[in-house]
């Protein structure tokens, strides 16, 4: 199982969004800790060394360190904002 870490920006976004949506995204991030490469809705980013995970209209951008077994969540934004 991988350890999950959050950037300041991702943590701030999760704390400010509606609670029901934040709980839904947090549940998916916990599932991501079990297998960060093999989940559905995960794609490797082309202009960034990480991955993106889709939860409804929201995107979670993260990197994986397989040597130390941790996932670092970089950004959590809506579909239109995350790629800017």
C-alpha positions as CSV (number, residue, x, y, z in Angstrom):
1,X,0.0,0.0,0.0
2,X,1.3,3.4,-1.0
3,X,1.4,6.4,1.4
4,X,-0.6,9.5,0.2
5,X,0.8,13.0,0.5
6,X,-0.8,16.3,-0.6
7,X,0.6,19.5,-1.9
8,X,-0.6,22.7,-0.2
9,X,-2.7,23.6,-3.2
10,X,-4.5,20.2,-3.3
11,X,-5.1,20.2,0.4
12,X,-6.5,23.7,0.2
13,X,-8.9,22.8,-2.6
14,X,-10.2,19.7,-0.8
15,X,-10.8,21.6,2.4
16,X,-12.8,24.4,0.6
17,X,-15.1,22.2,-1.6
18,X,-18.5,20.9,-0.5
19,X,-18.1,18.1,2.1
20,X,-20.0,15.5,0.2
21,X,-17.8,16.0,-2.9
22,X,-14.6,16.1,-0.8
23,X,-15.5,12.8,0.8
24,X,-16.2,11.2,-2.6
25,X,-12.8,12.4,-3.9
26,X,-11.0,11.3,-0.7
27,X,-12.5,7.8,-1.0
28,X,-11.2,7.5,-4.5
29,X,-7.7,8.7,-3.5
30,X,-7.7,6.0,-0.8
31,X,-8.5,3.4,-3.4
32,X,-5.6,4.9,-5.5
33,X,-3.2,4.1,-2.7
34,X,-3.8,0.4,-3.2
35,X,-2.8,0.4,-6.9
36,X,-1.9,3.8,-8.4
37,X,-1.1,2.5,-11.9
38,X,-3.9,0.0,-12.5
39,X,-7.1,1.8,-11.6
40,X,-9.7,2.8,-14.2
41,X,-9.8,6.5,-15.3
42,X,-6.0,6.9,-14.8
43,X,-3.9,8.3,-17.7
44,X,-0.3,9.3,-17.9
45,X,0.2,13.0,-18.6
46,X,2.0,14.0,-21.8
47,X,3.6,17.3,-20.7
48,X,4.1,16.4,-17.0
49,X,5.9,13.5,-15.3
50,X,2.7,12.4,-13.5
51,X,-0.7,10.9,-13.9
52,X,-4.3,12.2,-13.9
53,X,-7.2,10.4,-12.2
54,X,-10.8,11.3,-13.1
55,X,-13.6,11.5,-10.5
56,X,-16.7,12.9,-12.3
57,X,-15.9,16.4,-13.6
58,X,-12.9,16.6,-11.2
59,X,-9.3,15.7,-12.1
60,X,-6.6,14.6,-9.6
61,X,-3.0,15.1,-10.8
62,X,-0.4,13.1,-9.0
63,X,3.0,11.5,-9.2
64,X,4.1,8.1,-8.0
65,X,7.4,7.1,-6.4
66,X,7.6,3.3,-6.6
67,X,10.9,3.1,-4.8
68,X,9.5,4.7,-1.6
69,X,5.9,3.7,-2.1
70,X,4.2,7.0,-2.0
71,X,1.7,9.0,-4.1
72,X,2.0,12.8,-4.1
73,X,-1.3,14.5,-5.0
74,X,-0.3,17.7,-6.8
75,X,-3.6,19.3,-7.8
76,X,-7.3,18.8,-7.6
77,X,-9.4,20.9,-10.0
78,X,-12.3,20.7,-12.4
79,X,-11.8,19.5,-15.9
80,X,-11.5,22.9,-17.5
81,X,-9.1,24.3,-14.9
82,X,-6.6,21.5,-14.3
83,X,-4.8,21.7,-17.7
84,X,-4.2,25.4,-17.7
